Amino acid sequence: PLETRMGKGKADVDYWAARVKPGTILYELAGVSEARARGAFFRVAMKMPVKCRMVGRRVEA
């Protein structure tokens, strides 16, 4: 706005950004089959601007 002092971050937020270190788990899925999780993860990974891979943990019953 006019007649406003400079600085102090008065502008609207244009976008959000977050720093994510390599090896960070971004999504966790529970209660779905592995095949369904892989399909969902593939669709999500295609929209991400970085390389992603699915990791899993085998639970012994």
PDBQT receptor file of N, H, CA, C and O in Angstrom, charges set to zero:
ATOM      1  N   PRO A   1       0.822  -1.204   0.000  1.00  0.00    +0.000 N 
ATOM      2  CA  PRO A   1       0.000   0.000   0.000  1.00  0.00    +0.000 C 
ATOM      3  C   PRO A   1       0.859   1.259   0.000  1.00  0.00    +0.000 C 
ATOM      4  O   PRO A   1       2.010   1.239   0.437  1.00  0.00    +0.000 OA
ATOM      5  N   LEU A   2       0.309   2.310  -0.476  1.00  0.00    +0.000 N 
ATOM      6  H   LEU A   2      -0.626   2.326  -0.832  1.00  0.00    +0.000 HD
ATOM      7  CA  LEU A   2       1.023   3.579  -0.492  1.00  0.00    +0.000 C 
ATOM      8  C   LEU A   2       1.183   4.109   0.929  1.00  0.00    +0.000 C 
ATOM      9  O   LEU A   2       0.400   3.787   1.824  1.00  0.00    +0.000 OA
ATOM     10  N   GLU A   3       2.190   4.909   1.110  1.00  0.00    +0.000 N 
ATOM     11  H   GLU A   3       2.826   5.171   0.384  1.00  0.00    +0.000 HD
ATOM     12  CA  GLU A   3       2.473   5.546   2.395  1.00  0.00    +0.000 C 
ATOM     13  C   GLU A   3       2.648   4.541   3.535  1.00  0.00    +0.000 C 
ATOM     14  O   GLU A   3       2.213   4.773   4.663  1.00  0.00    +0.000 OA
ATOM     15  N   THR A   4       3.289   3.432   3.214  1.00  0.00    +0.000 N 
ATOM     16  H   THR A   4       3.643   3.244   2.298  1.00  0.00    +0.000 HD
ATOM     17  CA  THR A   4       3.596   2.417   4.219  1.00  0.00    +0.000 C 
ATOM     18  C   THR A   4       5.103   2.265   4.269  1.00  0.00    +0.000 C 
ATOM     19  O   THR A   4       5.759   2.268   3.227  1.00  0.00    +0.000 OA
ATOM     20  N   ARG A   5       5.653   2.134   5.443  1.00  0.00    +0.000 N 
ATOM     21  H   ARG A   5       5.120   2.131   6.289  1.00  0.00    +0.000 HD
ATOM     22  CA  ARG A   5       7.096   1.990   5.576  1.00  0.00    +0.000 C 
ATOM     23  C   ARG A   5       7.552   0.682   4.945  1.00  0.00    +0.000 C 
ATOM     24  O   ARG A   5       6.828  -0.314   4.948  1.00  0.00    +0.000 OA
ATOM     25  N   MET A   6       8.755   0.704   4.409  1.00  0.00    +0.000 N 
ATOM     26  H   MET A   6       9.343   1.513   4.407  1.00  0.00    +0.000 HD
ATOM     27  CA  MET A   6       9.292  -0.485   3.743  1.00  0.00    +0.000 C 
ATOM     28  C   MET A   6       9.698  -1.542   4.767  1.00  0.00    +0.000 C 
ATOM     29  O   MET A   6      10.021  -1.224   5.912  1.00  0.00    +0.000 OA
ATOM     30  N   GLY A   7       9.676  -2.802   4.338  1.00  0.00    +0.000 N 
ATOM     31  H   GLY A   7       9.414  -3.061   3.408  1.00  0.00    +0.000 HD
ATOM     32  CA  GLY A   7      10.092  -3.894   5.203  1.00  0.00    +0.000 C 
ATOM     33  C   GLY A   7       8.941  -4.464   6.003  1.00  0.00    +0.000 C 
ATOM     34  O   GLY A   7       7.777  -4.160   5.740  1.00  0.00    +0.000 OA
ATOM     35  N   LYS A   8       9.262  -5.274   6.960  1.00  0.00    +0.000 N 
ATOM     36  H   LYS A   8      10.207  -5.521   7.173  1.00  0.00    +0.000 HD
ATOM     37  CA  LYS A   8       8.307  -5.874   7.892  1.00  0.00    +0.000 C 
ATOM     38  C   LYS A   8       7.364  -6.895   7.248  1.00  0.00    +0.000 C 
ATOM     39  O   LYS A   8       6.417  -7.325   7.906  1.00  0.00    +0.000 OA
ATOM     40  N   GLY A   9       7.579  -7.302   5.991  1.00  0.00    +0.000 N 
ATOM     41  H   GLY A   9       8.349  -6.953   5.457  1.00  0.00    +0.000 HD
ATOM     42  CA  GLY A   9       6.810  -8.373   5.378  1.00  0.00    +0.000 C 
ATOM     43  C   GLY A   9       5.320  -8.121   5.274  1.00  0.00    +0.000 C 
ATOM     44  O   GLY A   9       4.528  -8.941   5.737  1.00  0.00    +0.000 OA
ATOM     45  N   LYS A  10       4.924  -7.025   4.688  1.00  0.00    +0.000 N 
ATOM     46  H   LYS A  10       5.568  -6.358   4.312  1.00  0.00    +0.000 HD
ATOM     47  CA  LYS A  10       3.502  -6.697   4.593  1.00  0.00    +0.000 C 
ATOM     48  C   LYS A  10       2.811  -7.315   3.381  1.00  0.00    +0.000 C 
ATOM     49  O   LYS A  10       1.589  -7.225   3.263  1.00  0.00    +0.000 OA
ATOM     50  N   ALA A  11       3.556  -7.932   2.493  1.00  0.00    +0.000 N 
ATOM     51  H   ALA A  11       4.549  -8.005   2.590  1.00  0.00    +0.000 HD
ATOM     52  CA  ALA A  11       2.971  -8.495   1.269  1.00  0.00    +0.000 C 
ATOM     53  C   ALA A  11       2.263  -9.813   1.560  1.00  0.00    +0.000 C 
ATOM     54  O   ALA A  11       2.522 -10.462   2.573  1.00  0.00    +0.000 OA
ATOM     55  N   ASP A  12       1.367 -10.196   0.654  1.00  0.00    +0.000 N 
ATOM     56  H   ASP A  12       1.157  -9.668  -0.169  1.00  0.00    +0.000 HD
ATOM     57  CA  ASP A  12       0.682 -11.478   0.762  1.00  0.00    +0.000 C 
ATOM     58  C   ASP A  12       1.674 -12.608   0.521  1.00  0.00    +0.000 C 
ATOM     59  O   ASP A  12       2.672 -12.430  -0.176  1.00  0.00    +0.000 OA
ATOM     60  N   VAL A  13       1.395 -13.761   1.097  1.00  0.00    +0.000 N 
ATOM     61  H   VAL A  13       0.584 -13.906   1.664  1.00  0.00    +0.000 HD
ATOM     62  CA  VAL A  13       2.242 -14.935   0.891  1.00  0.00    +0.000 C 
ATOM     63  C   VAL A  13       2.005 -15.446  -0.520  1.00  0.00    +0.000 C 
ATOM     64  O   VAL A  13       0.866 -15.714  -0.902  1.00  0.00    +0.000 OA
ATOM     65  N   ASP A  14       3.081 -15.583  -1.301  1.00  0.00    +0.000 N 
ATOM     66  H   ASP A  14       4.006 -15.366  -0.990  1.00  0.00    +0.000 HD
ATOM     67  CA  ASP A  14       2.979 -16.038  -2.687  1.00  0.00    +0.000 C 
ATOM     68  C   ASP A  14       2.991 -17.558  -2.769  1.00  0.00    +0.000 C 
ATOM     69  O   ASP A  14       2.223 -18.140  -3.536  1.00  0.00    +0.000 OA
ATOM     70  N   TYR A  15       3.853 -18.209  -1.989  1.00  0.00    +0.000 N 
ATOM     71  H   TYR A  15       4.476 -17.737  -1.367  1.00  0.00    +0.000 HD
ATOM     72  CA  TYR A  15       3.936 -19.669  -1.983  1.00  0.00    +0.000 C 
ATOM     73  C   TYR A  15       4.607 -20.124  -0.702  1.00  0.00    +0.000 C 
ATOM     74  O   TYR A  15       5.248 -19.330  -0.013  1.00  0.00    +0.000 OA
ATOM     75  N   TRP A  16       4.459 -21.414  -0.380  1.00  0.00    +0.000 N 
ATOM     76  H   TRP A  16       3.939 -22.059  -0.940  1.00  0.00    +0.000 HD
ATOM     77  CA  TRP A  16       5.095 -22.008   0.790  1.00  0.00    +0.000 C 
ATOM     78  C   TRP A  16       6.194 -22.941   0.309  1.00  0.00    +0.000 C 
ATOM     79  O   TRP A  16       6.064 -23.562  -0.745  1.00  0.00    +0.000 OA
ATOM     80  N   ALA A  17       7.257 -23.043   1.059  1.00  0.00    +0.000 N 
ATOM     81  H   ALA A  17       7.363 -22.539   1.916  1.00  0.00    +0.000 HD
ATOM     82  CA  ALA A  17       8.346 -23.957   0.732  1.00  0.00    +0.000 C 
ATOM     83  C   ALA A  17       8.851 -24.591   2.020  1.00  0.00    +0.000 C 
ATOM     84  O   ALA A  17       8.809 -23.981   3.088  1.00  0.00    +0.000 OA
ATOM     85  N   ALA A  18       9.323 -25.812   1.902  1.00  0.00    +0.000 N 
ATOM     86  H   ALA A  18       9.357 -26.308   1.034  1.00  0.00    +0.000 HD
ATOM     87  CA  ALA A  18       9.882 -26.512   3.060  1.00  0.00    +0.000 C 
ATOM     88  C   ALA A  18      11.123 -27.265   2.614  1.00  0.00    +0.000 C 
ATOM     89  O   ALA A  18      11.145 -27.858   1.535  1.00  0.00    +0.000 OA
ATOM     90  N   ARG A  19      12.143 -27.239   3.437  1.00  0.00    +0.000 N 
ATOM     91  H   ARG A  19      12.125 -26.757   4.313  1.00  0.00    +0.000 HD
ATOM     92  CA  ARG A  19      13.366 -27.966   3.148  1.00  0.00    +0.000 C 
ATOM     93  C   ARG A  19      13.212 -29.391   3.668  1.00  0.00    +0.000 C 
ATOM     94  O   ARG A  19      12.925 -29.598   4.847  1.00  0.00    +0.000 OA
ATOM     95  N   VAL A  20      13.404 -30.369   2.794  1.00  0.00    +0.000 N 
ATOM     96  H   VAL A  20      13.638 -30.202   1.836  1.00  0.00    +0.000 HD
ATOM     97  CA  VAL A  20      13.278 -31.775   3.177  1.00  0.00    +0.000 C 
ATOM     98  C   VAL A  20      14.611 -32.450   2.904  1.00  0.00    +0.000 C 
ATOM     99  O   VAL A  20      15.088 -32.460   1.770  1.00  0.00    +0.000 OA
ATOM    100  N   LYS A  21      15.208 -33.009   3.939  1.00  0.00    +0.000 N 
ATOM    101  H   LYS A  21      14.821 -33.001   4.860  1.00  0.00    +0.000 HD
ATOM    102  CA  LYS A  21      16.507 -33.661   3.796  1.00  0.00    +0.000 C 
ATOM    103  C   LYS A  21      16.350 -35.027   3.137  1.00  0.00    +0.000 C 
ATOM    104  O   LYS A  21      15.313 -35.670   3.297  1.00  0.00    +0.000 OA
ATOM    105  N   PRO A  22      17.371 -35.483   2.394  1.00  0.00    +0.000 N 
ATOM    106  CA  PRO A  22      17.314 -36.815   1.788  1.00  0.00    +0.000 C 
ATOM    107  C   PRO A  22      17.113 -37.890   2.854  1.00  0.00    +0.000 C 
ATOM    108  O   PRO A  22      17.695 -37.815   3.937  1.00  0.00    +0.000 OA
ATOM    109  N   GLY A  23      16.293 -38.880   2.546  1.00  0.00    +0.000 N 
ATOM    110  H   GLY A  23      15.820 -38.940   1.667  1.00  0.00    +0.000 HD
ATOM    111  CA  GLY A  23      16.040 -39.969   3.476  1.00  0.00    +0.000 C 
ATOM    112  C   GLY A  23      14.857 -39.738   4.393  1.00  0.00    +0.000 C 
ATOM    113  O   GLY A  23      14.530 -40.600   5.209  1.00  0.00    +0.000 OA
ATOM    114  N   THR A  24      14.211 -38.593   4.274  1.00  0.00    +0.000 N 
ATOM    115  H   THR A  24      14.477 -37.892   3.611  1.00  0.00    +0.000 HD
ATOM    116  CA  THR A  24      13.059 -38.290   5.112  1.00  0.00    +0.000 C 
ATOM    117  C   THR A  24      11.825 -39.021   4.591  1.00  0.00    +0.000 C 
ATOM    118  O   THR A  24      11.571 -39.022   3.387  1.00  0.00    +0.000 OA
ATOM    119  N   ILE A  25      11.063 -39.636   5.477  1.00  0.00    +0.000 N 
ATOM    120  H   ILE A  25      11.270 -39.635   6.455  1.00  0.00    +0.000 HD
ATOM    121  CA  ILE A  25       9.825 -40.301   5.088  1.00  0.00    +0.000 C 
ATOM    122  C   ILE A  25       8.732 -39.241   5.000  1.00  0.00    +0.000 C 
ATOM    123  O   ILE A  25       8.456 -38.537   5.971  1.00  0.00    +0.000 OA
ATOM    124  N   LEU A  26       8.115 -39.136   3.829  1.00  0.00    +0.000 N 
ATOM    125  H   LEU A  26       8.339 -39.708   3.040  1.00  0.00    +0.000 HD
ATOM    126  CA  LEU A  26       7.094 -38.115   3.614  1.00  0.00    +0.000 C 
ATOM    127  C   LEU A  26       5.686 -38.627   3.866  1.00  0.00    +0.000 C 
ATOM    128  O   LEU A  26       4.834 -37.888   4.359  1.00  0.00    +0.000 OA
ATOM    129  N   TYR A  27       5.436 -39.890   3.530  1.00  0.00    +0.000 N 
ATOM    130  H   TYR A  27       6.128 -40.491   3.129  1.00  0.00    +0.000 HD
ATOM    131  CA  TYR A  27       4.095 -40.464   3.679  1.00  0.00    +0.000 C 
ATOM    132  C   TYR A  27       4.188 -41.817   4.355  1.00  0.00    +0.000 C 
ATOM    133  O   TYR A  27       5.116 -42.585   4.096  1.00  0.00    +0.000 OA
ATOM    134  N   GLU A  28       3.247 -42.107   5.207  1.00  0.00    +0.000 N 
ATOM    135  H   GLU A  28       2.494 -41.484   5.417  1.00  0.00    +0.000 HD
ATOM    136  CA  GLU A  28       3.117 -43.435   5.814  1.00  0.00    +0.000 C 
ATOM    137  C   GLU A  28       1.698 -43.912   5.569  1.00  0.00    +0.000 C 
ATOM    138  O   GLU A  28       0.736 -43.170   5.770  1.00  0.00    +0.000 OA
ATOM    139  N   LEU A  29       1.578 -45.154   5.135  1.00  0.00    +0.000 N 
ATOM    140  H   LEU A  29       2.359 -45.757   4.972  1.00  0.00    +0.000 HD
ATOM    141  CA  LEU A  29       0.260 -45.732   4.877  1.00  0.00    +0.000 C 
ATOM    142  C   LEU A  29       0.069 -46.940   5.771  1.00  0.00    +0.000 C 
ATOM    143  O   LEU A  29       0.998 -47.724   5.967  1.00  0.00    +0.000 OA
ATOM    144  N   ALA A  30      -1.120 -47.095   6.310  1.00  0.00    +0.000 N 
ATOM    145  H   ALA A  30      -1.874 -46.458   6.151  1.00  0.00    +0.000 HD
ATOM    146  CA  ALA A  30      -1.441 -48.254   7.142  1.00  0.00    +0.000 C 
ATOM    147  C   ALA A  30      -2.871 -48.676   6.837  1.00  0.00    +0.000 C 
ATOM    148  O   ALA A  30      -3.728 -47.846   6.534  1.00  0.00    +0.000 OA
ATOM    149  N   GLY A  31      -3.112 -49.971   6.921  1.00  0.00    +0.000 N 
ATOM    150  H   GLY A  31      -2.416 -50.645   7.167  1.00  0.00    +0.000 HD
ATOM    151  CA  GLY A  31      -4.465 -50.470   6.741  1.00  0.00    +0.000 C 
ATOM    152  C   GLY A  31      -4.877 -50.683   5.305  1.00  0.00    +0.000 C 
ATOM    153  O   GLY A  31      -6.058 -50.893   5.030  1.00  0.00    +0.000 OA
ATOM    154  N   VAL A  32      -3.920 -50.635   4.367  1.00  0.00    +0.000 N 
ATOM    155  H   VAL A  32      -2.960 -50.465   4.590  1.00  0.00    +0.000 HD
ATOM    156  CA  VAL A  32      -4.224 -50.906   2.960  1.00  0.00    +0.000 C 
ATOM    157  C   VAL A  32      -3.273 -51.974   2.451  1.00  0.00    +0.000 C 
ATOM    158  O   VAL A  32      -2.196 -52.175   3.012  1.00  0.00    +0.000 OA
ATOM    159  N   SER A  33      -3.673 -52.662   1.384  1.00  0.00    +0.000 N 
ATOM    160  H   SER A  33      -4.548 -52.499   0.927  1.00  0.00    +0.000 HD
ATOM    161  CA  SER A  33      -2.807 -53.697   0.819  1.00  0.00    +0.000 C 
ATOM    162  C   SER A  33      -1.586 -53.049   0.174  1.00  0.00    +0.000 C 
ATOM    163  O   SER A  33      -1.608 -51.872  -0.184  1.00  0.00    +0.000 OA
ATOM    164  N   GLU A  34      -0.527 -53.835   0.032  1.00  0.00    +0.000 N 
ATOM    165  H   GLU A  34      -0.509 -54.792   0.323  1.00  0.00    +0.000 HD
ATOM    166  CA  GLU A  34       0.699 -53.299  -0.561  1.00  0.00    +0.000 C 
ATOM    167  C   GLU A  34       0.473 -52.897  -2.012  1.00  0.00    +0.000 C 
ATOM    168  O   GLU A  34       1.020 -51.891  -2.463  1.00  0.00    +0.000 OA
ATOM    169  N   ALA A  35      -0.323 -53.664  -2.749  1.00  0.00    +0.000 N 
ATOM    170  H   ALA A  35      -0.767 -54.481  -2.383  1.00  0.00    +0.000 HD
ATOM    171  CA  ALA A  35      -0.599 -53.335  -4.150  1.00  0.00    +0.000 C 
ATOM    172  C   ALA A  35      -1.329 -51.993  -4.261  1.00  0.00    +0.000 C 
ATOM    173  O   ALA A  35      -1.002 -51.170  -5.116  1.00  0.00    +0.000 OA
ATOM    174  N   ARG A  36      -2.299 -51.786  -3.406  1.00  0.00    +0.000 N 
ATOM    175  H   ARG A  36      -2.565 -52.455  -2.712  1.00  0.00    +0.000 HD
ATOM    176  CA  ARG A  36      -3.044 -50.522  -3.426  1.00  0.00    +0.000 C 
ATOM    177  C   ARG A  36      -2.145 -49.354  -3.003  1.00  0.00    +0.000 C 
ATOM    178  O   ARG A  36      -2.233 -48.262  -3.564  1.00  0.00    +0.000 OA
ATOM    179  N   ALA A  37      -1.287 -49.591  -2.018  1.00  0.00    +0.000 N 
ATOM    180  H   ALA A  37      -1.215 -50.478  -1.562  1.00  0.00    +0.000 HD
ATOM    181  CA  ALA A  37      -0.363 -48.550  -1.558  1.00  0.00    +0.000 C 
ATOM    182  C   ALA A  37       0.621 -48.181  -2.660  1.00  0.00    +0.000 C 
ATOM    183  O   ALA A  37       0.919 -47.003  -2.857  1.00  0.00    +0.000 OA
ATOM    184  N   ARG A  38       1.130 -49.184  -3.382  1.00  0.00    +0.000 N 
ATOM    185  H   ARG A  38       0.888 -50.141  -3.221  1.00  0.00    +0.000 HD
ATOM    186  CA  ARG A  38       2.063 -48.899  -4.483  1.00  0.00    +0.000 C 
ATOM    187  C   ARG A  38       1.392 -48.053  -5.561  1.00  0.00    +0.000 C 
ATOM    188  O   ARG A  38       1.997 -47.115  -6.083  1.00  0.00    +0.000 OA
ATOM    189  N   GLY A  39       0.155 -48.379  -5.893  1.00  0.00    +0.000 N 
ATOM    190  H   GLY A  39      -0.336 -49.140  -5.469  1.00  0.00    +0.000 HD
ATOM    191  CA  GLY A  39      -0.567 -47.595  -6.896  1.00  0.00    +0.000 C 
ATOM    192  C   GLY A  39      -0.757 -46.152  -6.465  1.00  0.00    +0.000 C 
ATOM    193  O   GLY A  39      -0.543 -45.228  -7.250  1.00  0.00    +0.000 OA
ATOM    194  N   ALA A  40      -1.159 -45.962  -5.219  1.00  0.00    +0.000 N 
ATOM    195  H   ALA A  40      -1.333 -46.713  -4.582  1.00  0.00    +0.000 HD
ATOM    196  CA  ALA A  40      -1.357 -44.607  -4.701  1.00  0.00    +0.000 C 
ATOM    197  C   ALA A  40      -0.030 -43.859  -4.640  1.00  0.00    +0.000 C 
ATOM    198  O   ALA A  40       0.045 -42.685  -5.005  1.00  0.00    +0.000 OA
ATOM    199  N   PHE A  41       1.008 -44.538  -4.182  1.00  0.00    +0.000 N 
ATOM    200  H   PHE A  41       0.946 -45.492  -3.886  1.00  0.00    +0.000 HD
ATOM    201  CA  PHE A  41       2.305 -43.888  -4.066  1.00  0.00    +0.000 C 
ATOM    202  C   PHE A  41       2.838 -43.486  -5.433  1.00  0.00    +0.000 C 
ATOM    203  O   PHE A  41       3.427 -42.414  -5.579  1.00  0.00    +0.000 OA
ATOM    204  N   PHE A  42       2.636 -44.338  -6.439  1.00  0.00    +0.000 N 
ATOM    205  H   PHE A  42       2.158 -45.208  -6.321  1.00  0.00    +0.000 HD
ATOM    206  CA  PHE A  42       3.111 -44.023  -7.785  1.00  0.00    +0.000 C 
ATOM    207  C   PHE A  42       2.465 -42.732  -8.288  1.00  0.00    +0.000 C 
ATOM    208  O   PHE A  42       3.145 -41.881  -8.863  1.00  0.00    +0.000 OA
ATOM    209  N   ARG A  43       1.170 -42.585  -8.075  1.00  0.00    +0.000 N 
ATOM    210  H   ARG A  43       0.618 -43.276  -7.608  1.00  0.00    +0.000 HD
ATOM    211  CA  ARG A  43       0.477 -41.373  -8.525  1.00  0.00    +0.000 C 
ATOM    212  C   ARG A  43       0.967 -40.134  -7.771  1.00  0.00    +0.000 C 
ATOM    213  O   ARG A  43       1.103 -39.062  -8.359  1.00  0.00    +0.000 OA
ATOM    214  N   VAL A  44       1.228 -40.281  -6.488  1.00  0.00    +0.000 N 
ATOM    215  H   VAL A  44       1.117 -41.153  -6.011  1.00  0.00    +0.000 HD
ATOM    216  CA  VAL A  44       1.734 -39.154  -5.697  1.00  0.00    +0.000 C 
ATOM    217  C   VAL A  44       3.155 -38.795  -6.132  1.00  0.00    +0.000 C 
ATOM    218  O   VAL A  44       3.482 -37.617  -6.279  1.00  0.00    +0.000 OA
ATOM    219  N   ALA A  45       3.999 -39.811  -6.337  1.00  0.00    +0.000 N 
ATOM    220  H   ALA A  45       3.733 -40.768  -6.218  1.00  0.00    +0.000 HD
ATOM    221  CA  ALA A  45       5.403 -39.577  -6.693  1.00  0.00    +0.000 C 
ATOM    222  C   ALA A  45       5.527 -38.858  -8.034  1.00  0.00    +0.000 C 
ATOM    223  O   ALA A  45       6.466 -38.087  -8.234  1.00  0.00    +0.000 OA
ATOM    224  N   MET A  46       4.598 -39.099  -8.948  1.00  0.00    +0.000 N 
ATOM    225  H   MET A  46       3.835 -39.725  -8.786  1.00  0.00    +0.000 HD
ATOM    226  CA  MET A  46       4.658 -38.434 -10.255  1.00  0.00    +0.000 C 
ATOM    227  C   MET A  46       4.428 -36.926 -10.126  1.00  0.00    +0.000 C 
ATOM    228  O   MET A  46       4.866 -36.163 -10.988  1.00  0.00    +0.000 OA
ATOM    229  N   LYS A  47       3.765 -36.497  -9.088  1.00  0.00    +0.000 N 
ATOM    230  H   LYS A  47       3.410 -37.117  -8.387  1.00  0.00    +0.000 HD
ATOM    231  CA  LYS A  47       3.483 -35.074  -8.891  1.00  0.00    +0.000 C 
ATOM    232  C   LYS A  47       4.564 -34.360  -8.070  1.00  0.00    +0.000 C 
ATOM    233  O   LYS A  47       4.568 -33.132  -7.983  1.00  0.00    +0.000 OA
ATOM    234  N   MET A  48       5.467 -35.120  -7.478  1.00  0.00    +0.000 N 
ATOM    235  H   MET A  48       5.464 -36.117  -7.549  1.00  0.00    +0.000 HD
ATOM    236  CA  MET A  48       6.507 -34.527  -6.644  1.00  0.00    +0.000 C 
ATOM    237  C   MET A  48       7.647 -34.002  -7.521  1.00  0.00    +0.000 C 
ATOM    238  O   MET A  48       7.959 -34.616  -8.541  1.00  0.00    +0.000 OA
ATOM    239  N   PRO A  49       8.270 -32.889  -7.153  1.00  0.00    +0.000 N 
ATOM    240  CA  PRO A  49       9.358 -32.334  -7.955  1.00  0.00    +0.000 C 
ATOM    241  C   PRO A  49      10.711 -32.999  -7.684  1.00  0.00    +0.000 C 
ATOM    242  O   PRO A  49      11.728 -32.549  -8.211  1.00  0.00    +0.000 OA
ATOM    243  N   VAL A  50      10.740 -34.044  -6.883  1.00  0.00    +0.000 N 
ATOM    244  H   VAL A  50       9.914 -34.409  -6.454  1.00  0.00    +0.000 HD
ATOM    245  CA  VAL A  50      11.983 -34.745  -6.559  1.00  0.00    +0.000 C 
ATOM    246  C   VAL A  50      11.792 -36.240  -6.797  1.00  0.00    +0.000 C 
ATOM    247  O   VAL A  50      10.666 -36.722  -6.915  1.00  0.00    +0.000 OA
ATOM    248  N   LYS A  51      12.912 -36.968  -6.865  1.00  0.00    +0.000 N 
ATOM    249  H   LYS A  51      13.827 -36.577  -6.769  1.00  0.00    +0.000 HD
ATOM    250  CA  LYS A  51      12.829 -38.417  -7.006  1.00  0.00    +0.000 C 
ATOM    251  C   LYS A  51      12.327 -39.025  -5.702  1.00  0.00    +0.000 C 
ATOM    252  O   LYS A  51      12.765 -38.646  -4.616  1.00  0.00    +0.000 OA
ATOM    253  N   CYS A  52      11.407 -39.967  -5.824  1.00  0.00    +0.000 N 
ATOM    254  H   CYS A  52      11.051 -40.275  -6.707  1.00  0.00    +0.000 HD
ATOM    255  CA  CYS A  52      10.845 -40.634  -4.653  1.00  0.00    +0.000 C 
ATOM    256  C   CYS A  52      10.932 -42.139  -4.842  1.00  0.00    +0.000 C 
ATOM    257  O   CYS A  52      10.953 -42.636  -5.968  1.00  0.00    +0.000 OA
ATOM    258  N   ARG A  53      10.980 -42.847  -3.740  1.00  0.00    +0.000 N 
ATOM    259  H   ARG A  53      10.963 -42.443  -2.826  1.00  0.00    +0.000 HD
ATOM    260  CA  ARG A  53      10.934 -44.302  -3.812  1.00  0.00    +0.000 C 
ATOM    261  C   ARG A  53      10.141 -44.815  -2.622  1.00  0.00    +0.000 C 
ATOM    262  O   ARG A  53      10.034 -44.156  -1.588  1.00  0.00    +0.000 OA
ATOM    263  N   MET A  54       9.587 -46.011  -2.796  1.00  0.00    +0.000 N 
ATOM    264  H   MET A  54       9.673 -46.546  -3.636  1.00  0.00    +0.000 HD
ATOM    265  CA  MET A  54       8.780 -46.601  -1.736  1.00  0.00    +0.000 C 
ATOM    266  C   MET A  54       9.652 -47.541  -0.923  1.00  0.00    +0.000 C 
ATOM    267  O   MET A  54      10.367 -48.373  -1.482  1.00  0.00    +0.000 OA
ATOM    268  N   VAL A  55       9.595 -47.411   0.365  1.00  0.00    +0.000 N 
ATOM    269  H   VAL A  55       9.015 -46.735   0.819  1.00  0.00    +0.000 HD
ATOM    270  CA  VAL A  55      10.298 -48.322   1.267  1.00  0.00    +0.000 C 
ATOM    271  C   VAL A  55       9.252 -48.989   2.140  1.00  0.00    +0.000 C 
ATOM    272  O   VAL A  55       8.189 -48.423   2.396  1.00  0.00    +0.000 OA
ATOM    273  N   GLY A  56       9.557 -50.182   2.591  1.00  0.00    +0.000 N 
ATOM    274  H   GLY A  56      10.420 -50.642   2.383  1.00  0.00    +0.000 HD
ATOM    275  CA  GLY A  56       8.587 -50.899   3.400  1.00  0.00    +0.000 C 
ATOM    276  C   GLY A  56       9.258 -51.615   4.554  1.00  0.00    +0.000 C 
ATOM    277  O   GLY A  56      10.481 -51.738   4.619  1.00  0.00    +0.000 OA
ATOM    278  N   ARG A  57       8.425 -52.077   5.450  1.00  0.00    +0.000 N 
ATOM    279  H   ARG A  57       7.432 -51.977   5.397  1.00  0.00    +0.000 HD
ATOM    280  CA  ARG A  57       8.914 -52.817   6.602  1.00  0.00    +0.000 C 
ATOM    281  C   ARG A  57       8.053 -54.061   6.720  1.00  0.00    +0.000 C 
ATOM    282  O   ARG A  57       6.826 -53.973   6.769  1.00  0.00    +0.000 OA
ATOM    283  N   ARG A  58       8.682 -55.192   6.765  1.00  0.00    +0.000 N 
ATOM    284  H   ARG A  58       9.679 -55.263   6.726  1.00  0.00    +0.000 HD
ATOM    285  CA  ARG A  58       7.962 -56.454   6.924  1.00  0.00    +0.000 C 
ATOM    286  C   ARG A  58       7.698 -56.674   8.404  1.00  0.00    +0.000 C 
ATOM    287  O   ARG A  58       8.621 -56.631   9.218  1.00  0.00    +0.000 OA
ATOM    288  N   VAL A  59       6.453 -56.908   8.748  1.00  0.00    +0.000 N 
ATOM    289  H   VAL A  59       5.704 -56.943   8.087  1.00  0.00    +0.000 HD
ATOM    290  CA  VAL A  59       6.078 -57.142  10.137  1.00  0.00    +0.000 C 
ATOM    291  C   VAL A  59       5.842 -58.630  10.314  1.00  0.00    +0.000 C 
ATOM    292  O   VAL A  59       4.986 -59.215   9.651  1.00  0.00    +0.000 OA
ATOM    293  N   GLU A  60       6.607 -59.244  11.214  1.00  0.00    +0.000 N 
ATOM    294  H   GLU A  60       7.302 -58.769  11.753  1.00  0.00    +0.000 HD
ATOM    295  CA  GLU A  60       6.447 -60.669  11.509  1.00  0.00    +0.000 C 
ATOM    296  C   GLU A  60       5.289 -60.843  12.477  1.00  0.00    +0.000 C 
ATOM    297  O   GLU A  60       5.223 -60.166  13.504  1.00  0.00    +0.000 OA
ATOM    298  N   ALA A  61       4.382 -61.747  12.151  1.00  0.00    +0.000 N 
ATOM    299  H   ALA A  61       4.436 -62.297  11.317  1.00  0.00    +0.000 HD
ATOM    300  CA  ALA A  61       3.218 -61.962  13.024  1.00  0.00    +0.000 C 
ATOM    301  C   ALA A  61       3.453 -63.096  13.994  1.00  0.00    +0.000 C 
ATOM    302  O   ALA A  61       2.577 -63.411  14.800  1.00  0.00    +0.000 OA
TER     303      ALA A  61
